[in-house]
Amino acid sequence: MFAHNFTFTNPQLLHETIQSGGQNLAKGMEHLLRDLKARQIKMTDTDAFAPGRNLALTPGQVVFK
Protein backbone atom coordinates (compact mmCIF):
# COMPACT_ATOMS: atom_id res chain seq x y z
CA MET A 1 0.00 0.00 0.00
CA PHE A 2 1.29 3.46 -0.91
CA ALA A 3 0.69 4.96 2.55
CA HIS A 4 3.21 2.57 4.15
CA ASN A 5 6.06 4.34 2.37
CA PHE A 6 5.87 7.23 4.82
CA THR A 7 7.08 7.19 8.41
CA PHE A 8 3.93 8.33 10.14
CA THR A 9 1.53 6.19 8.11
CA ASN A 10 3.47 2.92 8.43
CA PRO A 11 1.90 0.93 11.29
CA GLN A 12 4.87 -1.44 11.68
CA LEU A 13 7.33 1.44 11.94
CA LEU A 14 5.11 3.26 14.41
CA HIS A 15 4.82 0.12 16.54
CA GLU A 16 8.59 -0.46 16.53
CA THR A 17 9.23 3.21 17.33
CA ILE A 18 6.92 3.09 20.33
CA GLN A 19 8.35 -0.24 21.51
CA SER A 20 11.97 0.96 21.27
CA GLY A 21 11.33 4.45 22.62
CA GLY A 22 12.57 5.91 19.34
CA GLN A 23 15.88 4.03 19.38
CA ASN A 24 15.15 2.50 15.97
CA LEU A 25 14.95 5.98 14.42
CA ALA A 26 18.11 7.13 16.22
CA LYS A 27 20.03 4.07 15.02
CA GLY A 28 18.76 4.63 11.47
CA MET A 29 20.01 8.22 11.55
CA GLU A 30 23.41 7.00 12.80
CA HIS A 31 23.59 4.61 9.85
CA LEU A 32 22.59 7.37 7.43
CA LEU A 33 25.27 9.71 8.76
CA ARG A 34 27.89 6.93 8.57
CA ASP A 35 26.92 6.25 4.95
CA LEU A 36 26.99 9.94 4.02
CA LYS A 37 30.47 10.32 5.53
CA ALA A 38 31.68 7.26 3.61
CA ARG A 39 29.88 8.48 0.45
CA GLN A 40 28.55 4.96 0.03
CA ILE A 41 25.18 3.51 0.98
CA LYS A 42 25.74 0.19 2.75
CA MET A 43 23.11 -2.51 2.96
CA THR A 44 25.18 -4.53 5.42
CA ASP A 45 28.13 -4.15 7.77
CA THR A 46 31.05 -4.67 5.40
CA ASP A 47 33.46 -5.01 8.33
CA ALA A 48 31.66 -8.21 9.36
CA PHE A 49 33.13 -10.13 6.40
CA ALA A 50 36.71 -11.26 5.84
CA PRO A 51 38.04 -13.41 2.98
CA GLY A 52 38.90 -16.88 4.19
CA ARG A 53 37.16 -16.40 7.52
CA ASN A 54 33.49 -16.10 6.64
CA LEU A 55 33.67 -15.16 2.96
CA ALA A 56 34.62 -17.78 0.38
CA LEU A 57 36.90 -16.99 -2.53
CA THR A 58 37.36 -19.04 -5.69
CA PRO A 59 40.13 -17.69 -7.91
CA GLY A 60 39.29 -17.68 -11.61
CA GLN A 61 36.44 -20.18 -11.54
CA VAL A 62 32.71 -19.87 -11.99
CA VAL A 63 31.02 -21.08 -8.81
CA PHE A 64 27.42 -20.92 -10.00
CA LYS A 65 25.99 -20.29 -13.44
N, CA, C and O atoms as a CHARMM CRD file, in Angstrom:
* protein
*
  260
    1    1 MET  N      0.83900  -1.17500   0.00000 PROA 1      0.00000
    2    1 MET  CA     0.00000   0.00000   0.00000 PROA 1      0.00000
    3    1 MET  C      0.88600   1.24100   0.00000 PROA 1      0.00000
    4    1 MET  O      1.91000   1.26700   0.68300 PROA 1      0.00000
    5    2 PHE  N      0.51900   2.23600  -0.73300 PROA 2      0.00000
    6    2 PHE  CA     1.28600   3.46200  -0.90500 PROA 2      0.00000
    7    2 PHE  C      1.55000   4.17700   0.41300 PROA 2      0.00000
    8    2 PHE  O      2.64500   4.70000   0.62100 PROA 2      0.00000
    9    3 ALA  N      0.57700   4.20800   1.29500 PROA 3      0.00000
   10    3 ALA  CA     0.69500   4.95600   2.54600 PROA 3      0.00000
   11    3 ALA  C      1.78700   4.41000   3.45300 PROA 3      0.00000
   12    3 ALA  O      2.26300   5.13500   4.32700 PROA 3      0.00000
   13    4 HSD  N      2.19900   3.17200   3.27900 PROA 4      0.00000
   14    4 HSD  CA     3.20700   2.57200   4.15100 PROA 4      0.00000
   15    4 HSD  C      4.61800   3.04400   3.81800 PROA 4      0.00000
   16    4 HSD  O      5.57200   2.69800   4.51500 PROA 4      0.00000
   17    5 ASN  N      4.75200   3.83800   2.74800 PROA 5      0.00000
   18    5 ASN  CA     6.06300   4.34100   2.37200 PROA 5      0.00000
   19    5 ASN  C      6.47000   5.56900   3.17700 PROA 5      0.00000
   20    5 ASN  O      7.58100   6.07400   3.01700 PROA 5      0.00000
   21    6 PHE  N      5.59600   6.04500   4.02700 PROA 6      0.00000
   22    6 PHE  CA     5.86800   7.23400   4.81900 PROA 6      0.00000
   23    6 PHE  C      5.94500   6.86600   6.29400 PROA 6      0.00000
   24    6 PHE  O      5.20500   6.00200   6.76400 PROA 6      0.00000
   25    7 THR  N      6.82500   7.51100   7.00700 PROA 7      0.00000
   26    7 THR  CA     7.08500   7.18800   8.41000 PROA 7      0.00000
   27    7 THR  C      5.82600   7.16200   9.25800 PROA 7      0.00000
   28    7 THR  O      5.57600   6.18400   9.96200 PROA 7      0.00000
   29    8 PHE  N      5.04200   8.20600   9.20500 PROA 8      0.00000
   30    8 PHE  CA     3.92600   8.32800  10.13600 PROA 8      0.00000
   31    8 PHE  C      2.64700   7.62800   9.68800 PROA 8      0.00000
   32    8 PHE  O      1.62900   7.68500  10.37800 PROA 8      0.00000
   33    9 THR  N      2.70000   6.96500   8.53000 PROA 9      0.00000
   34    9 THR  CA     1.53100   6.18700   8.10500 PROA 9      0.00000
   35    9 THR  C      1.87000   4.70600   8.00500 PROA 9      0.00000
   36    9 THR  O      1.06100   3.92100   7.50800 PROA 9      0.00000
   37   10 ASN  N      3.04700   4.31300   8.46600 PROA 10     0.00000
   38   10 ASN  CA     3.46700   2.91600   8.42800 PROA 10     0.00000
   39   10 ASN  C      3.24000   2.31200   9.81600 PROA 10     0.00000
   40   10 ASN  O      3.97900   2.62400  10.74900 PROA 10     0.00000
   41   11 PRO  N      2.23100   1.45600   9.96300 PROA 11     0.00000
   42   11 PRO  CA     1.90000   0.93100  11.28700 PROA 11     0.00000
   43   11 PRO  C      3.01900   0.10000  11.91900 PROA 11     0.00000
   44   11 PRO  O      3.19400   0.13700  13.13700 PROA 11     0.00000
   45   12 GLN  N      3.77000  -0.64000  11.12200 PROA 12     0.00000
   46   12 GLN  CA     4.86600  -1.43900  11.67900 PROA 12     0.00000
   47   12 GLN  C      5.96200  -0.53300  12.22600 PROA 12     0.00000
   48   12 GLN  O      6.48800  -0.77700  13.31200 PROA 12     0.00000
   49   13 LEU  N      6.30500   0.50400  11.48200 PROA 13     0.00000
   50   13 LEU  CA     7.33000   1.44000  11.93600 PROA 13     0.00000
   51   13 LEU  C      6.87400   2.16800  13.19200 PROA 13     0.00000
   52   13 LEU  O      7.65600   2.34000  14.12600 PROA 13     0.00000
   53   14 LEU  N      5.63100   2.59100  13.22200 PROA 14     0.00000
   54   14 LEU  CA     5.11100   3.26200  14.41000 PROA 14     0.00000
   55   14 LEU  C      5.16700   2.34700  15.62600 PROA 14     0.00000
   56   14 LEU  O      5.55100   2.77500  16.71400 PROA 14     0.00000
   57   15 HSD  N      4.78600   1.09800  15.44100 PROA 15     0.00000
   58   15 HSD  CA     4.81900   0.12300  16.54400 PROA 15     0.00000
   59   15 HSD  C      6.24500  -0.06300  17.06000 PROA 15     0.00000
   60   15 HSD  O      6.48600  -0.03000  18.26700 PROA 15     0.00000
   61   16 GLU  N      7.18700  -0.25900  16.13700 PROA 16     0.00000
   62   16 GLU  CA     8.58500  -0.45600  16.53500 PROA 16     0.00000
   63   16 GLU  C      9.16200   0.78500  17.20000 PROA 16     0.00000
   64   16 GLU  O      9.97000   0.67500  18.12200 PROA 16     0.00000
   65   17 THR  N      8.75700   1.96100  16.74300 PROA 17     0.00000
   66   17 THR  CA     9.23300   3.21200  17.33300 PROA 17     0.00000
   67   17 THR  C      8.74000   3.35300  18.76500 PROA 17     0.00000
   68   17 THR  O      9.49100   3.75000  19.65600 PROA 17     0.00000
   69   18 ILE  N      7.48500   3.02800  18.97500 PROA 18     0.00000
   70   18 ILE  CA     6.92500   3.09400  20.33100 PROA 18     0.00000
   71   18 ILE  C      7.59700   2.06300  21.22900 PROA 18     0.00000
   72   18 ILE  O      7.97000   2.37000  22.36100 PROA 18     0.00000
   73   19 GLN  N      7.75100   0.83600  20.72400 PROA 19     0.00000
   74   19 GLN  CA     8.35300  -0.24300  21.51000 PROA 19     0.00000
   75   19 GLN  C      9.80200   0.07600  21.90300 PROA 19     0.00000
   76   19 GLN  O     10.22300  -0.24400  23.01400 PROA 19     0.00000
   77   20 SER  N     10.55600   0.69600  21.00900 PROA 20     0.00000
   78   20 SER  CA    11.97200   0.96100  21.27400 PROA 20     0.00000
   79   20 SER  C     12.21200   2.33800  21.87900 PROA 20     0.00000
   80   20 SER  O     13.35600   2.69900  22.15800 PROA 20     0.00000
   81   21 GLY  N     11.16200   3.10100  22.08300 PROA 21     0.00000
   82   21 GLY  CA    11.33200   4.44700  22.61600 PROA 21     0.00000
   83   21 GLY  C     12.06000   5.36800  21.65000 PROA 21     0.00000
   84   21 GLY  O     12.71500   6.32400  22.06500 PROA 21     0.00000
   85   22 GLY  N     11.94200   5.07800  20.36700 PROA 22     0.00000
   86   22 GLY  CA    12.56500   5.90600  19.33600 PROA 22     0.00000
   87   22 GLY  C     13.99300   5.50500  18.99400 PROA 22     0.00000
   88   22 GLY  O     14.62900   6.13800  18.15100 PROA 22     0.00000
   89   23 GLN  N     14.50200   4.45900  19.63900 PROA 23     0.00000
   90   23 GLN  CA    15.87900   4.03400  19.38200 PROA 23     0.00000
   91   23 GLN  C     16.06900   3.54500  17.95700 PROA 23     0.00000
   92   23 GLN  O     17.15500   3.69400  17.39700 PROA 23     0.00000
   93   24 ASN  N     15.02700   2.95900  17.35400 PROA 24     0.00000
   94   24 ASN  CA    15.14600   2.49800  15.96800 PROA 24     0.00000
   95   24 ASN  C     15.39100   3.67300  15.01600 PROA 24     0.00000
   96   24 ASN  O     16.16000   3.54900  14.06300 PROA 24     0.00000
   97   25 LEU  N     14.74300   4.80400  15.27100 PROA 25     0.00000
   98   25 LEU  CA    14.94700   5.97900  14.42500 PROA 25     0.00000
   99   25 LEU  C     16.32800   6.58000  14.65800 PROA 25     0.00000
  100   25 LEU  O     16.97800   7.02200  13.71100 PROA 25     0.00000
  101   26 ALA  N     16.78000   6.60200  15.90100 PROA 26     0.00000
  102   26 ALA  CA    18.11000   7.13100  16.21600 PROA 26     0.00000
  103   26 ALA  C     19.19200   6.28000  15.55700 PROA 26     0.00000
  104   26 ALA  O     20.14700   6.81400  14.99300 PROA 26     0.00000
  105   27 LYS  N     19.04400   4.95600  15.62700 PROA 27     0.00000
  106   27 LYS  CA    20.02700   4.06500  15.01600 PROA 27     0.00000
  107   27 LYS  C     20.03100   4.22800  13.49700 PROA 27     0.00000
  108   27 LYS  O     21.09000   4.19200  12.87000 PROA 27     0.00000
  109   28 GLY  N     18.86100   4.40600  12.91000 PROA 28     0.00000
  110   28 GLY  CA    18.76200   4.62600  11.47300 PROA 28     0.00000
  111   28 GLY  C     19.46200   5.90400  11.04300 PROA 28     0.00000
  112   28 GLY  O     20.11200   5.94200   9.99800 PROA 28     0.00000
  113   29 MET  N     19.32900   6.95900  11.85400 PROA 29     0.00000
  114   29 MET  CA    20.00800   8.21800  11.54700 PROA 29     0.00000
  115   29 MET  C     21.52600   8.06300  11.67600 PROA 29     0.00000
  116   29 MET  O     22.27900   8.64600  10.89600 PROA 29     0.00000
  117   30 GLU  N     21.97600   7.27300  12.66500 PROA 30     0.00000
  118   30 GLU  CA    23.41300   7.00000  12.79900 PROA 30     0.00000
  119   30 GLU  C     23.94100   6.29600  11.55300 PROA 30     0.00000
  120   30 GLU  O     25.01900   6.62300  11.05600 PROA 30     0.00000
  121   31 HSD  N     23.18100   5.33600  11.05700 PROA 31     0.00000
  122   31 HSD  CA    23.58900   4.60800   9.85200 PROA 31     0.00000
  123   31 HSD  C     23.61700   5.54800   8.64300 PROA 31     0.00000
  124   31 HSD  O     24.52800   5.47400   7.81800 PROA 31     0.00000
  125   32 LEU  N     22.63000   6.42100   8.54200 PROA 32     0.00000
  126   32 LEU  CA    22.58900   7.37100   7.42700 PROA 32     0.00000
  127   32 LEU  C     23.79800   8.29800   7.46700 PROA 32     0.00000
  128   32 LEU  O     24.43200   8.53400   6.43800 PROA 32     0.00000
  129   33 LEU  N     24.11900   8.82200   8.63900 PROA 33     0.00000
  130   33 LEU  CA    25.27000   9.70900   8.75900 PROA 33     0.00000
  131   33 LEU  C     26.57200   8.98600   8.43300 PROA 33     0.00000
  132   33 LEU  O     27.44600   9.55300   7.77700 PROA 33     0.00000
  133   34 ARG  N     26.71300   7.73800   8.88500 PROA 34     0.00000
  134   34 ARG  CA    27.89300   6.93200   8.56900 PROA 34     0.00000
  135   34 ARG  C     28.02900   6.76600   7.05300 PROA 34     0.00000
  136   34 ARG  O     29.11600   6.91500   6.49600 PROA 34     0.00000
  137   35 ASP  N     26.90900   6.45500   6.39800 PROA 35     0.00000
  138   35 ASP  CA    26.92000   6.25200   4.94800 PROA 35     0.00000
  139   35 ASP  C     27.24300   7.53600   4.20000 PROA 35     0.00000
  140   35 ASP  O     27.97000   7.51000   3.20700 PROA 35     0.00000
  141   36 LEU  N     26.70700   8.66500   4.67100 PROA 36     0.00000
  142   36 LEU  CA    26.99200   9.93800   4.02100 PROA 36     0.00000
  143   36 LEU  C     28.46600  10.30100   4.15600 PROA 36     0.00000
  144   36 LEU  O     29.07300  10.80600   3.21100 PROA 36     0.00000
  145   37 LYS  N     29.04000  10.04500   5.33100 PROA 37     0.00000
  146   37 LYS  CA    30.46800  10.32300   5.53000 PROA 37     0.00000
  147   37 LYS  C     31.32200   9.44800   4.62300 PROA 37     0.00000
  148   37 LYS  O     32.33000   9.90700   4.08600 PROA 37     0.00000
  149   38 ALA  N     30.92800   8.19200   4.44900 PROA 38     0.00000
  150   38 ALA  CA    31.68100   7.26300   3.60800 PROA 38     0.00000
  151   38 ALA  C     31.37100   7.46300   2.12300 PROA 38     0.00000
  152   38 ALA  O     32.05300   6.90700   1.26200 PROA 38     0.00000
  153   39 ARG  N     30.35000   8.25200   1.83100 PROA 39     0.00000
  154   39 ARG  CA    29.88400   8.47600   0.45400 PROA 39     0.00000
  155   39 ARG  C     29.51800   7.17100  -0.23500 PROA 39     0.00000
  156   39 ARG  O     29.73500   6.99600  -1.43500 PROA 39     0.00000
  157   40 GLN  N     28.95400   6.25300   0.55800 PROA 40     0.00000
  158   40 GLN  CA    28.54500   4.95900   0.02700 PROA 40     0.00000
  159   40 GLN  C     27.41000   4.41900   0.89500 PROA 40     0.00000
  160   40 GLN  O     27.55200   4.30000   2.11200 PROA 40     0.00000
  161   41 ILE  N     26.29800   4.09900   0.26900 PROA 41     0.00000
  162   41 ILE  CA    25.17700   3.51100   0.98400 PROA 41     0.00000
  163   41 ILE  C     25.47200   2.03400   1.18400 PROA 41     0.00000
  164   41 ILE  O     25.71800   1.30900   0.22000 PROA 41     0.00000
  165   42 LYS  N     25.44800   1.58900   2.43000 PROA 42     0.00000
  166   42 LYS  CA    25.74100   0.19400   2.74700 PROA 42     0.00000
  167   42 LYS  C     24.45600  -0.51800   3.14100 PROA 42     0.00000
  168   42 LYS  O     23.65400   0.00700   3.91300 PROA 42     0.00000
  169   43 MET  N     24.27000  -1.70100   2.61100 PROA 43     0.00000
  170   43 MET  CA    23.11100  -2.51400   2.96200 PROA 43     0.00000
  171   43 MET  C     23.44100  -3.48700   4.08600 PROA 43     0.00000
  172   43 MET  O     22.55000  -4.09700   4.67700 PROA 43     0.00000
  173   44 THR  N     24.73400  -3.62500   4.37400 PROA 44     0.00000
  174   44 THR  CA    25.18000  -4.53200   5.42400 PROA 44     0.00000
  175   44 THR  C     26.47100  -3.98900   6.02400 PROA 44     0.00000
  176   44 THR  O     27.07500  -3.07000   5.47200 PROA 44     0.00000
  177   45 ASP  N     26.88500  -4.54200   7.12900 PROA 45     0.00000
  178   45 ASP  CA    28.12900  -4.14900   7.76500 PROA 45     0.00000
  179   45 ASP  C     29.28300  -4.83000   7.03200 PROA 45     0.00000
  180   45 ASP  O     29.52300  -6.02300   7.21900 PROA 45     0.00000
  181   46 THR  N     29.98700  -4.08200   6.20900 PROA 46     0.00000
  182   46 THR  CA    31.04800  -4.67500   5.40100 PROA 46     0.00000
  183   46 THR  C     32.24600  -5.10500   6.24500 PROA 46     0.00000
  184   46 THR  O     33.05300  -5.91500   5.78900 PROA 46     0.00000
  185   47 ASP  N     32.37900  -4.59200   7.44000 PROA 47     0.00000
  186   47 ASP  CA    33.46300  -5.00700   8.33300 PROA 47     0.00000
  187   47 ASP  C     33.21800  -6.38700   8.93000 PROA 47     0.00000
  188   47 ASP  O     34.12400  -6.97800   9.51700 PROA 47     0.00000
  189   48 ALA  N     32.00500  -6.90100   8.78600 PROA 48     0.00000
  190   48 ALA  CA    31.66200  -8.20600   9.35700 PROA 48     0.00000
  191   48 ALA  C     32.17500  -9.36700   8.50800 PROA 48     0.00000
  192   48 ALA  O     32.09600 -10.52100   8.92900 PROA 48     0.00000
  193   49 PHE  N     32.70000  -9.07400   7.31600 PROA 49     0.00000
  194   49 PHE  CA    33.13200 -10.12500   6.40400 PROA 49     0.00000
  195   49 PHE  C     34.62500 -10.04300   6.14800 PROA 49     0.00000
  196   49 PHE  O     35.17700  -8.95700   5.97000 PROA 49     0.00000
  197   50 ALA  N     35.27800 -11.20300   6.13000 PROA 50     0.00000
  198   50 ALA  CA    36.71200 -11.25900   5.84500 PROA 50     0.00000
  199   50 ALA  C     36.99000 -12.47300   4.95800 PROA 50     0.00000
  200   50 ALA  O     36.54900 -13.57800   5.27300 PROA 50     0.00000
  201   51 PRO  N     37.71200 -12.28200   3.85900 PROA 51     0.00000
  202   51 PRO  CA    38.03800 -13.40900   2.98100 PROA 51     0.00000
  203   51 PRO  C     38.76100 -14.51700   3.74100 PROA 51     0.00000
  204   51 PRO  O     39.70800 -14.26500   4.48500 PROA 51     0.00000
  205   52 GLY  N     38.30100 -15.73000   3.53900 PROA 52     0.00000
  206   52 GLY  CA    38.90400 -16.87700   4.19000 PROA 52     0.00000
  207   52 GLY  C     38.37800 -17.16400   5.57800 PROA 52     0.00000
  208   52 GLY  O     38.56100 -18.26500   6.09700 PROA 52     0.00000
  209   53 ARG  N     37.72900 -16.18900   6.18400 PROA 53     0.00000
  210   53 ARG  CA    37.16100 -16.39600   7.52100 PROA 53     0.00000
  211   53 ARG  C     35.68000 -16.73000   7.41000 PROA 53     0.00000
  212   53 ARG  O     35.24700 -17.79100   7.85800 PROA 53     0.00000
  213   54 ASN  N     34.91200 -15.84300   6.82400 PROA 54     0.00000
  214   54 ASN  CA    33.48900 -16.09700   6.63500 PROA 54     0.00000
  215   54 ASN  C     33.01500 -15.65100   5.24400 PROA 54     0.00000
  216   54 ASN  O     31.82700 -15.42700   5.01500 PROA 54     0.00000
  217   55 LEU  N     33.96800 -15.53200   4.34000 PROA 55     0.00000
  218   55 LEU  CA    33.67100 -15.15600   2.96300 PROA 55     0.00000
  219   55 LEU  C     34.52900 -16.03500   2.05400 PROA 55     0.00000
  220   55 LEU  O     35.75700 -15.97400   2.10500 PROA 55     0.00000
  221   56 ALA  N     33.88900 -16.84100   1.23500 PROA 56     0.00000
  222   56 ALA  CA    34.62100 -17.77800   0.38000 PROA 56     0.00000
  223   56 ALA  C     35.13400 -17.08000  -0.87200 PROA 56     0.00000
  224   56 ALA  O     34.48700 -16.18700  -1.41900 PROA 56     0.00000
  225   57 LEU  N     36.30000 -17.50600  -1.30600 PROA 57     0.00000
  226   57 LEU  CA    36.90100 -16.98600  -2.53400 PROA 57     0.00000
  227   57 LEU  C     37.25900 -18.15500  -3.43100 PROA 57     0.00000
  228   57 LEU  O     37.76800 -19.17400  -2.96600 PROA 57     0.00000
  229   58 THR  N     36.98800 -18.00200  -4.72700 PROA 58     0.00000
  230   58 THR  CA    37.36200 -19.03700  -5.69500 PROA 58     0.00000
  231   58 THR  C     38.07000 -18.34200  -6.84900 PROA 58     0.00000
  232   58 THR  O     37.41500 -17.73900  -7.70000 PROA 58     0.00000
  233   59 PRO  N     39.37800 -18.41500  -6.89000 PROA 59     0.00000
  234   59 PRO  CA    40.12900 -17.69000  -7.90900 PROA 59     0.00000
  235   59 PRO  C     39.89100 -18.22900  -9.31800 PROA 59     0.00000
  236   59 PRO  O     40.14700 -19.40000  -9.59700 PROA 59     0.00000
  237   60 GLY  N     39.39800 -17.36100 -10.20000 PROA 60     0.00000
  238   60 GLY  CA    39.28800 -17.67900 -11.60900 PROA 60     0.00000
  239   60 GLY  C     38.30800 -18.74800 -12.01500 PROA 60     0.00000
  240   60 GLY  O     38.39200 -19.23400 -13.14300 PROA 60     0.00000
  241   61 GLN  N     37.40000 -19.13600 -11.18100 PROA 61     0.00000
  242   61 GLN  CA    36.43800 -20.18300 -11.54400 PROA 61     0.00000
  243   61 GLN  C     35.02100 -19.69000 -11.31500 PROA 61     0.00000
  244   61 GLN  O     34.75000 -18.89700 -10.41200 PROA 61     0.00000
  245   62 VAL  N     34.11700 -20.18800 -12.16800 PROA 62     0.00000
  246   62 VAL  CA    32.70700 -19.87200 -11.98500 PROA 62     0.00000
  247   62 VAL  C     32.15100 -20.81200 -10.92500 PROA 62     0.00000
  248   62 VAL  O     32.26500 -22.03000 -11.05600 PROA 62     0.00000
  249   63 VAL  N     31.56000 -20.26500  -9.89300 PROA 63     0.00000
  250   63 VAL  CA    31.02100 -21.07900  -8.81200 PROA 63     0.00000
  251   63 VAL  C     29.59800 -21.52600  -9.14200 PROA 63     0.00000
  252   63 VAL  O     29.22400 -22.67300  -8.89500 PROA 63     0.00000
  253   64 PHE  N     28.82000 -20.61600  -9.69600 PROA 64     0.00000
  254   64 PHE  CA    27.42200 -20.92300 -10.00500 PROA 64     0.00000
  255   64 PHE  C     27.04900 -20.20000 -11.27600 PROA 64     0.00000
  256   64 PHE  O     27.34300 -19.01600 -11.44200 PROA 64     0.00000
  257   65 LYS  N     26.39500 -20.92400 -12.18200 PROA 65     0.00000
  258   65 LYS  CA    25.99000 -20.29300 -13.43600 PROA 65     0.00000
  259   65 LYS  C     24.53900 -20.59700 -13.69600 PROA 65     0.00000
  260   65 LYS  O     23.98800 -20.16000 -14.70600 PROA 65     0.00000
